Amino acid sequence: MTKYGIKKSSLEMLNSLKGMIIDNTLLVSYEVLDIICEITSDLNKEVAVLINRKGEVIDVTIGDFASVKLNLYTERRSKDSLCSIRCVHTHPKGSGMLSEIDISALKELKLDLMVGIGVLNGNPQNAFFAYLSAENSDVLTVKKGPYEINEFMRINAQDLIRDIEKNYKSQKNRIFNVSNKKEKAILVGIDSIEYLDELKELLDTAGGVEVGRIVQNRQSADSAYLIGKGKLKELELEVQKRGADLVIFDEELSGAQIRNLEREIGVRVIDRTQLILDIFAKRAKTKEGKLQVELAQLRYRLPRLIGFGMEMSRTGAGIGTRGPGEKKLEIDRRRIRERIRGLEKEVEEIRKHRNLIRSKRTHNVFQACLVGYTNVGKSTLLNVLTNSDVYVEDKLFATLDPTVRKLILDSGQEIVISDTVGFINKLPHDLIAAFKSTLEEVVYADLIIHVVDGSNEIYEEQIEIVEGVLKDLGVDSKPTILVINKIDKAIPKDIMYSPVLRKGTDFIYVSAKERINIDMLVKKIQYYVNSNSELQTLELFIPYTDCALIPYLHEKGRIIEKDYKDSGIYIKGEFNPAIISVIKANIIQ
């Protein structure tokens, strides 16, 4: 043990612990607990004691496991046994919840138990412990807690460790498939419980299983926990009761809220955005898709970095706010910013390459773009229209990367149809920003085909959400066909009178799966292709900073006059009406 920064009296107290014998039915004695809590309070540092199964304190350390190298003491009888030593250590700031570093030490040393004691003002507050289990695998753990200190002190150490050892040994002849283990999650919302149905679908897509729901109606969100303290206590009890591994909030959480909730609940906490990002990370197949997902994840994590303290630094786990922990936090922030800048450059290069490919692909070619809520059948419809085999699955975000296919109309004319990522309620802004180059397929389309799941009870709400995203993209004035899909399951009544429909919206009922009314849809597309051939005379002013528009204008019309001014270019020409939403800011009134 280093003497730097440690009072002589504290060193003497620590030395007195080594070699002490405690009742081996106790996980730790009250005497040992009092001493390590007092030293923790004095130094604002973690203190750990290693205890063997005979109840002997064999070593004492100060500092977290990231900075202290534990002596590899072991009384293991065979390679299939645990090391017969438990570690009991303190966490300043009041929460004993175990961190990733603690769990790594448990796995590396094959400890009997890893115990965390939360300390505040020199007094123990709560206790958590974790151990290796054959129920999972040799790389996963079972976590228990929080326990009140008196409850924790009543646990019989001999019985507990005997059961853990027996269970651990039984795994030596087993083969585990960790990927098949589904995380058990409790869903939390601050509105109606029915609103959590979509969150459950997202969880199913991510590979988890719902074990419970909790909802609280509040006028305003709690700044520390989002939900009230009474509901937080209910959630804590529900987590223990259901044996949940994860809590998912339907609202976006701040870094501080994530940290506070994990400290109180004792299991991992994520929000809706993190869940969607996780699904996107699994679904992305192309280089562009993977870069965009990573960019969105980093943009999400950066302002919440302190909330991930137990993953990326010890700041959130209770070590003081100064010193190595804070330096590591700043290093993490700098590295994330640097990585974001690098990814933005890569994505921009891909965007330019995509625009080049698009210009070659769509020169004087009509473009239609499929948009819609996730899992409404866009990819199925694309397959039916173009006789292709785009991946289809009855899950949210089954198709992530954009797909472009050729469609030959009855007239023999060829057009291209692109399929985009599905939209969803509360679509994270970081995802919209990251997938800007992908969503440009919508911006440059001549016709939008808005696909709706007519069998969904909340189809009108989904239409509004998609219309909102299209408005954000500035394409809400483009010609649009509303395709009411899945009429083999249900046909929505009186949709022509629905208040969510834009005035003059063209719509049609189809079933992509059963190929119902597909010929009628193709005829509607043909109508817009024919209408598109009528050019409109416009006068434009293009600033020199927007000169990239010029090739696009050549593609979509005929330039009659061009005059170079001091601050930009005056253009008069005949253009496709479908591009007005793209160039409306440049039109001279």
C-alpha positions in Angstrom: 0.0 0.0 0.0 1.3 3.4 -0.9 1.7 5.9 2.0 1.1 9.0 -0.2 -2.0 10.9 0.9 -2.8 8.4 3.7 -2.7 9.3 7.3 -0.6 7.2 9.7 -3.7 6.4 11.8 -5.5 5.1 8.7 -2.5 2.9 7.8 -2.4 1.5 11.3 -6.1 0.7 11.1 -5.6 -1.0 7.7 -2.7 -3.0 9.0 -4.7 -4.2 11.9 -7.2 -5.8 9.5 -4.7 -8.0 7.8 -4.7 -11.5 9.5 -7.9 -10.8 11.4 -10.2 -13.8 11.7 -13.9 -13.3 11.4 -16.9 -15.6 11.9 -16.9 -17.5 8.6 -20.7 -17.5 8.5 -20.5 -13.8 7.9 -19.7 -12.2 4.6 -17.9 -9.5 6.6 -17.8 -8.7 10.4 -19.2 -5.4 11.8 -15.7 -4.6 13.1 -14.1 -4.9 9.6 -17.0 -3.0 8.1 -16.7 -0.1 10.5 -13.0 0.3 9.8 -13.2 0.2 6.0 -16.2 2.7 6.1 -14.3 5.1 8.3 -11.2 5.0 6.1 -13.3 5.4 3.0 -14.9 8.5 4.4 -11.5 10.0 5.4 -9.8 9.3 2.1 -12.7 9.4 -0.3 -11.3 6.3 -1.9 -12.4 2.7 -2.2 -11.1 0.2 0.3 -11.1 -3.5 -0.3 -10.5 -6.5 1.9 -9.9 -10.1 0.6 -11.3 -12.8 2.9 -10.8 -16.6 2.5 -13.4 -19.2 3.4 -11.9 -19.7 6.8 -12.8 -16.1 7.6 -9.2 -14.8 7.5 -8.5 -11.3 6.0 -5.6 -12.1 3.7 -5.0 -8.7 2.1 -6.2 -5.0 2.1 -6.0 -2.6 -0.7 -6.8 1.1 -1.3 -8.2 2.4 -4.7 -10.4 0.9 -7.4 -9.4 -2.1 -9.4 -8.4 -0.1 -12.4 -5.5 1.3 -10.5 -4.7 -1.4 -7.9 -3.3 -4.7 -9.0 -4.7 -7.4 -6.7 -2.3 -10.0 -5.5 -3.3 -13.2 -7.2 -4.0 -15.1 -3.9 -5.8 -18.4 -4.5 -6.7 -21.4 -2.6 -8.2 -23.1 -5.7 -8.3 -26.8 -5.5 -8.6 -27.3 -9.2 -8.8 -25.3 -12.4 -12.6 -25.8 -12.3 -12.9 -24.3 -8.9 -13.3 -20.7 -7.7 -10.4 -19.1 -6.0 -12.0 -19.5 -2.5 -11.6 -15.7 -1.8 -14.3 -13.1 -1.6 -13.6 -9.4 -2.1 -15.6 -6.9 0.1 -14.9 -3.3 -1.0 -16.4 0.1 -0.5 -17.8 2.8 -2.8 -17.8 6.5 -1.7 -20.8 8.6 -2.5 -23.3 6.2 -1.0 -24.0 3.5 -3.7 -22.5 0.0 -3.6 -23.6 -0.9 -7.1 -20.9 -2.9 -8.9 -19.2 -1.4 -11.9 -17.8 -3.1 -15.0 -14.4 -2.9 -13.5 -15.6 -4.8 -10.4 -17.2 -7.4 -12.6 -14.0 -7.8 -14.7 -12.0 -8.4 -11.5 -14.6 -11.0 -10.4 -14.2 -12.9 -13.7 -10.4 -12.5 -14.0 -9.7 -13.8 -10.5 -12.6 -16.2 -10.3 -13.6 -14.8 -6.9 -16.2 -16.5 -4.8 -18.0 -13.2 -4.5 -17.5 -9.5 -5.4 -19.2 -7.3 -2.7 -19.8 -3.6 -3.0 -20.7 -1.5 0.1 -22.0 2.1 -0.4 -20.6 4.5 2.1 -21.8 8.0 3.0 -20.4 10.1 5.9 -18.6 7.1 7.2 -21.7 4.9 7.4 -22.6 1.9 5.2 -25.7 2.6 3.2 -26.4 -0.5 1.1 -24.7 -3.6 -0.4 -24.6 -5.4 -3.7 -22.8 -8.6 -4.6 -22.1 -10.7 -7.8 -20.9 -14.2 -8.5 -20.2 -16.5 -11.5 -23.0 -18.8 -12.4 -23.6 -21.9 -14.5 -27.0 -20.5 -15.3 -25.3 -18.0 -17.6 -21.7 -18.8 -18.6 -18.2 -18.4 -17.3 -18.1 -14.9 -18.8 -21.4 -13.6 -17.3 -22.5 -13.0 -13.8 -25.4 -13.0 -11.4 -25.9 -9.7 -9.6 -27.9 -9.2 -6.4 -28.9 -6.1 -4.5 -29.4 -3.6 -3.2 -29.6 -5.0 0.4 -30.1 -3.0 3.6 -27.0 -3.4 5.7 -28.7 -5.4 8.4 -30.3 -7.7 5.8 -26.9 -8.1 4.2 -25.2 -9.0 7.5 -27.7 -11.8 8.1 -26.7 -13.7 4.9 -25.0 -17.0 5.7 -21.6 -16.8 3.9 -21.0 -20.6 4.1 -24.3 -21.6 2.6 -24.1 -18.9 -0.1 -20.6 -19.8 -1.2 -21.3 -23.5 -1.1 -24.2 -23.1 -3.5 -22.2 -20.8 -5.8 -19.2 -23.3 -5.9 -21.5 -26.2 -6.6 -23.3 -24.4 -9.4 -20.0 -23.1 -10.9 -18.4 -26.5 -11.0 -21.3 -27.9 -12.9 -20.5 -25.7 -15.9 -17.2 -27.3 -16.7 -18.8 -29.9 -19.0 -21.4 -27.5 -20.4 -21.3 -25.4 -23.6 -23.3 -22.2 -23.4 -24.5 -20.1 -26.3 -24.5 -16.6 -24.7 -26.2 -15.1 -27.7 -29.4 -17.1 -27.1 -29.8 -15.6 -23.6 -32.5 -13.0 -23.7 -32.2 -10.1 -21.4 -35.3 -9.6 -19.2 -36.5 -6.0 -19.3 -39.0 -3.8 -17.4 -40.5 -1.1 -19.6 -41.1 2.4 -18.0 -43.2 5.2 -19.5 -44.8 8.5 -18.3 -48.0 8.2 -20.3 -50.6 5.5 -21.0 -49.4 1.9 -20.6 -50.6 1.2 -24.2 -47.9 3.5 -25.5 -45.4 1.0 -24.3 -46.6 -1.6 -27.0 -44.2 -0.1 -29.6 -41.3 -0.2 -27.0 -42.1 -3.9 -26.5 -41.8 -4.4 -30.3 -38.5 -2.6 -30.3 -37.3 -4.8 -27.4 -38.4 -8.0 -29.3 -36.5 -6.8 -32.3 -33.4 -6.2 -30.2 -33.6 -9.8 -28.8 -34.9 -9.1 -25.3 -38.1 -10.1 -23.4 -40.5 -8.0 -21.5 -41.2 -9.1 -17.9 -43.1 -6.0 -16.6 -44.3 -2.5 -17.2 -44.5 0.6 -15.0 -46.2 3.9 -16.0 -46.5 7.2 -14.2 -48.6 10.2 -15.2 -46.7 13.4 -14.3 -47.2 17.0 -15.2 -43.4 17.5 -15.3 -40.5 15.0 -15.4 -38.3 14.7 -12.3 -34.9 16.2 -13.1 -33.0 13.5 -11.2 -34.9 10.3 -12.1 -37.6 11.3 -14.7 -40.1 9.4 -12.5 -41.0 10.3 -8.8 -39.3 8.7 -5.9 -42.3 6.7 -4.9 -42.6 5.2 -8.4 -38.8 4.7 -8.3 -39.1 2.5 -5.2 -41.9 0.5 -6.9 -39.6 0.0 -9.9 -36.7 -1.1 -7.7 -39.0 -3.7 -6.0 -40.3 -4.8 -9.4 -36.7 -5.4 -10.7 -35.9 -7.6 -7.8 -39.3 -9.4 -8.0 -39.0 -10.1 -11.7 -35.3 -10.8 -11.8 -34.9 -8.2 -14.5 -31.5 -7.5 -16.1 -32.5 -4.2 -17.7 -34.8 -1.2 -17.4 -35.9 0.6 -20.6 -37.5 4.1 -20.4 -39.7 5.2 -23.3 -38.5 8.8 -22.9 -35.0 10.1 -23.6 -32.8 10.2 -20.4 -29.9 12.6 -19.6 -26.6 11.2 -18.5 -27.2 12.2 -14.9 -30.6 10.5 -14.9 -29.1 7.3 -16.2 -26.4 7.4 -13.5 -28.9 8.1 -10.7 -31.4 5.4 -11.8 -28.7 2.7 -12.1 -27.4 3.7 -8.6 -30.8 3.3 -7.1 -32.2 0.3 -9.1 -29.0 -1.8 -9.3 -29.4 -2.9 -12.9 -28.5 -1.4 -16.3 -30.8 1.5 -17.5 -31.2 2.6 -21.1 -33.7 4.8 -22.9 -35.7 4.4 -26.1 -33.0 6.1 -28.2 -30.3 3.7 -27.0 -32.6 0.8 -27.8 -33.2 2.0 -31.4 -29.5 2.7 -31.8 -28.8 -0.9 -30.7 -31.2 -2.2 -33.3 -29.7 -0.1 -36.0 -26.2 -1.3 -35.1 -27.4 -4.9 -35.5 -29.2 -4.2 -38.8 -26.5 -2.1 -40.6 -24.8 -4.2 -43.2 -23.1 -1.8 -45.6 -20.1 0.3 -44.7 -22.2 3.5 -45.0 -24.8 2.1 -42.7 -22.3 1.1 -40.1 -20.6 4.5 -40.2 -23.9 6.3 -39.8 -24.9 4.2 -36.8 -21.6 4.7 -35.1 -21.8 8.4 -35.7 -25.3 8.5 -34.2 -24.2 6.5 -31.2 -21.3 8.8 -30.5 -23.4 11.9 -30.8 -25.8 10.4 -28.4 -23.1 9.4 -25.9 -21.0 12.5 -25.9 -23.3 14.8 -23.8 -24.2 11.8 -21.5 -20.7 10.6 -20.9 -20.7 11.2 -17.2 -23.8 9.0 -17.1 -21.8 6.1 -18.4 -19.3 6.4 -15.6 -19.3 2.8 -14.7 -18.5 1.8 -18.3 -16.0 4.5 -19.3 -14.6 5.9 -16.1 -15.0 5.7 -12.4 -16.4 9.2 -12.1 -20.0 8.0 -12.0 -19.2 5.2 -9.6 -18.3 7.3 -6.6 -14.6 8.1 -6.8 -14.1 11.9 -6.2 -14.6 14.3 -9.1 -10.9 15.2 -9.2 -7.9 13.3 -10.2 -7.4 10.4 -12.6 -11.1 9.7 -13.0 -11.8 13.2 -14.3 -8.8 13.1 -16.6 -10.0 9.9 -18.1 -13.4 11.5 -18.6 -11.9 14.4 -20.5 -9.8 11.9 -22.6 -12.9 10.0 -23.5 -14.7 13.2 -24.5 -11.7 14.3 -26.7 -11.5 10.9 -28.3 -15.2 10.8 -29.1 -15.1 14.3 -30.6 -12.1 13.3 -32.8 -13.9 10.1 -33.9 -17.1 12.1 -34.6 -15.1 14.5 -36.8 -13.5 11.6 -38.6 -16.8 9.8 -39.2 -18.4 13.0 -40.5 -15.7 13.4 -43.1 -16.2 9.7 -44.2 -19.9 10.0 -44.3 -19.6 13.3 -46.3 -17.3 11.5 -48.8 -19.9 8.7 -49.1 -22.6 11.3 -49.6 -20.7 12.9 -52.5 -20.1 9.5 -54.0 -23.8 8.7 -53.6 -24.8 11.9 -55.4 -22.4 11.0 -58.2 -24.0 7.6 -58.6 -27.4 9.1 -58.3 -26.7 11.6 -61.1 -25.5 8.9 -63.4 -28.4 6.6 -62.4 -31.2 9.1 -62.6 -30.2 11.3 -65.6 -33.6 12.1 -67.1 -35.0 9.0 -65.3 -38.1 9.4 -63.1 -37.5 8.6 -59.4 -40.1 7.3 -57.0 -39.3 6.8 -53.3 -41.0 4.5 -50.8 -41.4 6.0 -47.3 -43.4 5.0 -44.3 -43.5 3.9 -40.7 -41.3 0.9 -39.9 -42.7 -2.5 -40.5 -45.6 -1.4 -42.8 -44.4 -3.5 -45.8 -42.3 -1.2 -47.9 -39.7 -3.8 -48.8 -42.4 -6.4 -49.6 -44.1 -3.8 -51.9 -40.7 -3.0 -53.6 -40.2 -6.8 -54.2 -43.7 -7.1 -55.8 -43.3 -4.0 -58.0 -39.8 -4.8 -59.2 -39.7 -8.6 -59.0 -36.7 -8.4 -56.7 -35.7 -10.1 -53.5 -35.0 -7.4 -50.9 -34.7 -8.8 -47.4 -38.1 -8.9 -45.6 -38.9 -9.7 -42.0 -41.9 -9.0 -39.7 -39.8 -6.9 -37.3 -39.1 -3.2 -36.8 -36.2 -1.8 -39.0 -35.8 -5.1 -40.9 -34.3 -3.0 -43.7 -31.9 -0.3 -42.8 -29.6 0.4 -45.7 -31.3 2.1 -48.8 -32.2 -0.1 -51.7 -32.8 1.0 -55.3 -34.5 -1.1 -58.0 -35.7 -0.6 -61.6 -39.5 -0.7 -62.4 -40.7 -1.2 -66.1 -44.1 0.4 -66.5 -46.8 -0.9 -68.9 -45.8 1.7 -71.4 -42.3 0.2 -71.5 -40.8 3.2 -69.7 -38.2 2.5 -67.0 -38.2 4.3 -63.7 -36.3 3.7 -60.4 -37.8 3.1 -57.0 -35.8 3.5 -53.8 -36.7 2.1 -50.4 -35.6 4.0 -47.3 -35.2 3.3 -43.6 -38.6 3.2 -41.8 -39.6 6.1 -39.6 -40.8 5.7 -36.0 -42.3 7.8 -33.3 -39.7 9.8 -31.4 -37.1 9.0 -34.1 -33.8 10.1 -32.5 -32.6 13.4 -34.0 -29.0 12.0 -34.0 -30.3 9.3 -36.4 -31.9 11.7 -38.7 -28.7 13.8 -38.8 -26.5 10.7 -39.3 -28.7 9.2 -42.0 -29.0 12.5 -43.9 -27.3 11.1 -47.0 -29.6 8.1 -47.0 -32.7 10.3 -46.6 -31.6 12.4 -49.6 -33.2 9.7 -51.7 -36.5 11.3 -50.6 -35.3 14.8 -51.3 -34.4 14.1 -54.9 -37.4 11.9 -55.6 -40.0 13.0 -58.2 -42.8 11.0 -56.5 -43.2 9.9 -52.9 -45.0 6.6 -52.3 -46.1 6.8 -48.6 -46.9 3.2 -47.4 -49.2 2.7 -44.5 -50.2 -0.4 -42.5 -54.0 -0.2 -42.8 -54.4 -3.1 -40.3 -52.7 -1.1 -37.6 -55.2 0.5 -35.2 -53.0 3.7 -34.9 -52.3 4.1 -38.6 -53.5 7.7 -38.5 -50.9 8.5 -35.8 -48.2 6.8 -37.9 -49.2 8.8 -41.0 -48.8 12.0 -38.9 -45.4 11.0 -37.7 -44.1 10.2 -41.2 -45.6 13.5 -42.5 -43.8 15.3 -39.8 -40.4 13.8 -40.8 -41.1 14.6 -44.5 -41.9 18.2 -43.5 -38.6 18.3 -41.5 -36.8 17.2 -44.7 -38.6 19.9 -46.7 -40.3 17.5 -49.1 -43.9 17.7 -47.8 -45.0 19.5 -51.0 -43.9 16.7 -53.4 -46.5 14.7 -55.3 -47.5 11.8 -53.1 -49.4 8.5 -53.3 -50.7 7.2 -50.0 -50.6 3.4 -50.3 -52.9 1.7 -47.7 -51.2 -1.7 -47.4 -52.2 -5.0 -45.7 -55.9 -4.8 -46.7 -55.9 -8.6 -46.5 -55.9 -8.1 -42.8 -58.1 -5.1 -42.4 -59.4 -2.1 -44.4 -59.6 1.2 -42.5 -63.0 2.9 -42.8 -63.6 6.4 -44.1 -59.9 7.1 -44.7 -60.8 9.7 -47.4 -62.3 11.8 -44.6 -59.4 11.4 -42.2 -58.0 14.7 -40.9 -54.4 13.4 -41.2 -54.6 13.4 -45.0 -53.2 16.4 -46.9 -55.6 18.1 -49.2 -55.6 16.5 -52.6 -53.7 13.4 -51.4 -54.0 10.5 -53.8 -54.5 7.1 -52.1 -55.1 3.5 -53.0 -55.8 0.2 -51.1 -53.4 -2.7 -51.7 -52.0 -5.9 -50.3 -48.4 -6.3 -51.3 -48.4 -9.8 -49.8 -51.4 -11.0 -51.7 -50.7 -8.8 -54.7 -54.1 -7.0 -54.5 -54.5 -3.8 -56.6 -50.8 -3.8 -57.5 -51.7 -3.2 -61.2 -53.8 -0.1 -60.1 -50.8 1.2 -58.2 -48.6 0.9 -61.2 -51.1 2.8 -63.3 -51.1 5.6 -60.7 -47.4 5.8 -60.8 -47.6 5.9 -64.7 -50.0 8.9 -64.3 -47.4 10.9 -62.3 -44.6 9.9 -64.7 -46.7 11.4 -67.6 -47.6 14.5 -65.5 -43.9 14.9 -64.7 -43.0 15.4 -68.4 -44.8 18.8 -68.4 -42.0 21.4 -67.5 -42.6 24.6 -65.7 -40.8 27.9 -66.5 -39.0 29.3 -63.4 -36.5 32.0 -62.6 -33.9 31.1 -60.0 -31.0 32.7 -58.2 -28.3 30.3 -57.1 -25.6 31.6 -54.6 -22.1 30.5 -55.5 -22.1 28.4 -52.2 -24.9 26.3 -53.7 -23.4 25.7 -57.1 -23.8 21.9 -56.6 -27.5 22.5 -57.6 -26.5 23.4 -61.2 -25.9 19.8 -62.5 -29.2 18.8 -60.7 -31.1 21.5 -62.6 -29.6 20.3 -65.9 -30.9 16.8 -65.1 -34.4 17.9 -64.2 -35.1 20.5 -66.9 -33.7 22.8 -69.6 -31.8 25.9 -68.8 -32.7 28.8 -71.2 -30.7 31.6 -69.7 -27.8 31.9 -67.3 -26.2 35.1 -66.0 -23.3 35.3 -63.5 -23.8 38.0 -60.9 -21.6 39.2 -58.0 -23.1 37.0 -55.4 -24.5 34.2 -57.5 -26.0 32.9 -60.8 -29.3 33.9 -62.3 -31.0 31.1 -64.2 -34.2 30.9 -66.3 -35.4 27.6 -67.4 -38.0 24.9 -67.8 -38.0 22.5 -64.9 -39.8 19.4 -63.6 -42.5 20.6 -61.1 -41.5 17.8 -58.7 -38.2 19.5 -57.9 -39.8 22.7 -56.6 -39.6 21.6 -53.0 -35.8 21.2 -53.5 -35.2 24.6 -55.1 -38.1 26.7 -53.6 -35.6 28.8 -51.6 -33.9 29.8 -54.9 -37.1 30.7 -56.9 -37.4 34.4 -57.7 -40.9 35.5 -56.9 
